[in-house]
Amino acid sequence: MKSAKIRRVVTGHDAAGRARVVDDREVEPITTELMPGCAAYRLWGRDERPVFPDDGAPRPAEAYYPPPDGSRFMINTFPPGDIVPPAGLDTAAALDELERRMPGAMARTEPGAPGMHTTDSLDYVLIVSGEATLELDDGERTVLRAGDVVVQNGTRHAWRNHSTQPCTIVGVAIGADRITHHPPVGEPARGR
């Protein structure tokens, strides 16, 4: 399945401080045999707080998820059902390729819990098309449909598609700090 390109228009300021379109191009999706039917579009990001005026040039944003004060703008499409790599796939090569194209993304995914991950970010998510099920700790599930939004406050979660159509979500992730006030599940509380 070939994924569509998305047009991205970027504004900035010229030397006199006037607003200008500084970039207008199509963004190719990131796809991998490891996750057939999925497409991830890394539309924009930066690793620091913005300061304006700004010339609109891309800033460093290597890791897939943002650091504190950083941000990411992305669109993700995923198919219905379980995402199963094809038989005979060179998994090590596919993981290397995914790490090159989406640095750090797989490191956030929990082994033994497909799709479950936690990021140190505040995420604003809009379901654009299809249906998604947001799964949280202990199997809590919330079904979301086109037009629904989620404010994801750094919680452990996974996106599932139990429908019959692909689902597309738009997300903006803003890097945050994580501090621990509560002991991990199953451990006794200690003094702060």
SULMOTA-V747585 format. One record per residue. RES is the residue in three letters. PSI is psi in degrees with one decimal (* if undefined). Layout:
BEGIN
res=RES psi=PSI
res=RES psi=PSI
END
This chain:
BEGIN
res=MET psi=122.2
res=LYS psi=131.1
res=SER psi=148.5
res=ALA psi=155.3
res=LYS psi=157.3
res=ILE psi=131.3
res=ARG psi=131.0
res=ARG psi=124.1
res=VAL psi=129.4
res=VAL psi=133.6
res=THR psi=164.2
res=GLY psi=-171.2
res=HIS psi=140.9
res=ASP psi=-176.6
res=ALA psi=-25.7
res=ALA psi=0.6
res=GLY psi=7.1
res=ARG psi=145.3
res=ALA psi=138.6
res=ARG psi=150.8
res=VAL psi=121.6
res=VAL psi=-11.5
res=ASP psi=139.3
res=ASP psi=102.2
res=ARG psi=167.2
res=GLU psi=140.1
res=VAL psi=127.3
res=GLU psi=145.5
res=PRO psi=154.1
res=ILE psi=121.2
res=THR psi=158.5
res=THR psi=146.0
res=GLU psi=-22.1
res=LEU psi=-31.8
res=MET psi=73.8
res=PRO psi=136.9
res=GLY psi=-8.0
res=CYS psi=147.8
res=ALA psi=133.0
res=ALA psi=128.9
res=TYR psi=115.4
res=ARG psi=98.6
res=LEU psi=-37.9
res=TRP psi=157.1
res=GLY psi=162.9
res=ARG psi=155.3
res=ASP psi=5.4
res=GLU psi=164.9
res=ARG psi=140.6
res=PRO psi=150.8
res=VAL psi=130.2
res=PHE psi=150.7
res=PRO psi=156.2
res=ASP psi=140.6
res=ASP psi=-3.5
res=GLY psi=4.4
res=ALA psi=146.6
res=PRO psi=144.4
res=ARG psi=165.0
res=PRO psi=134.0
res=ALA psi=59.6
res=GLU psi=-51.8
res=ALA psi=148.1
res=TYR psi=-39.8
res=TYR psi=149.7
res=PRO psi=151.6
res=PRO psi=173.2
res=PRO psi=138.0
res=ASP psi=-6.3
res=GLY psi=174.1
res=SER psi=158.4
res=ARG psi=143.6
res=PHE psi=122.2
res=MET psi=159.9
res=ILE psi=135.1
res=ASN psi=136.0
res=THR psi=135.3
res=PHE psi=146.1
res=PRO psi=167.9
res=PRO psi=155.5
res=GLY psi=-173.5
res=ASP psi=143.8
res=ILE psi=111.8
res=VAL psi=120.5
res=PRO psi=152.5
res=PRO psi=151.6
res=ALA psi=142.1
res=GLY psi=3.2
res=LEU psi=136.9
res=ASP psi=90.1
res=THR psi=-41.9
res=ALA psi=-44.8
res=ALA psi=-39.5
res=ALA psi=-39.8
res=LEU psi=-40.5
res=ASP psi=-44.8
res=GLU psi=-42.6
res=LEU psi=-40.5
res=GLU psi=-37.0
res=ARG psi=-38.6
res=ARG psi=-25.2
res=MET psi=66.5
res=PRO psi=125.5
res=GLY psi=-9.6
res=ALA psi=-47.4
res=MET psi=-25.4
res=ALA psi=-23.6
res=ARG psi=-16.6
res=THR psi=133.0
res=GLU psi=128.2
res=PRO psi=138.3
res=GLY psi=-2.2
res=ALA psi=78.0
res=PRO psi=125.7
res=GLY psi=-17.3
res=MET psi=130.6
res=HIS psi=162.5
res=THR psi=130.9
res=THR psi=151.6
res=ASP psi=69.8
res=SER psi=156.6
res=LEU psi=118.3
res=ASP psi=131.4
res=TYR psi=119.2
res=VAL psi=135.2
res=LEU psi=127.2
res=ILE psi=115.9
res=VAL psi=-42.9
res=SER psi=155.1
res=GLY psi=-155.9
res=GLU psi=138.2
res=ALA psi=149.1
res=THR psi=121.7
res=LEU psi=118.9
res=GLU psi=131.1
res=LEU psi=-170.6
res=ASP psi=151.4
res=ASP psi=21.5
res=GLY psi=7.4
res=GLU psi=132.4
res=ARG psi=141.6
res=THR psi=123.2
res=VAL psi=131.7
res=LEU psi=142.3
res=ARG psi=169.1
res=ALA psi=129.9
res=GLY psi=-17.7
res=ASP psi=151.4
res=VAL psi=155.9
res=VAL psi=136.1
res=VAL psi=107.4
res=GLN psi=108.4
res=ASN psi=61.3
res=GLY psi=26.6
res=THR psi=158.8
res=ARG psi=128.2
res=HIS psi=167.9
res=ALA psi=152.3
res=TRP psi=129.8
res=ARG psi=152.9
res=ASN psi=98.9
res=HIS psi=9.0
res=SER psi=-165.1
res=THR psi=0.8
res=GLN psi=154.6
res=PRO psi=155.1
res=CYS psi=136.9
res=THR psi=130.0
res=ILE psi=147.3
res=VAL psi=133.4
res=GLY psi=143.7
res=VAL psi=120.8
res=ALA psi=127.8
res=ILE psi=120.4
res=GLY psi=142.6
res=ALA psi=164.2
res=ASP psi=146.5
res=ARG psi=125.4
res=ILE psi=154.0
res=THR psi=119.0
res=HIS psi=-19.0
res=HIS psi=146.4
res=PRO psi=154.5
res=PRO psi=153.7
res=VAL psi=130.7
res=GLY psi=-5.8
res=GLU psi=147.0
res=PRO psi=152.2
res=ALA psi=144.0
res=ARG psi=165.5
res=GLY psi=151.3
res=ARG psi=*
END
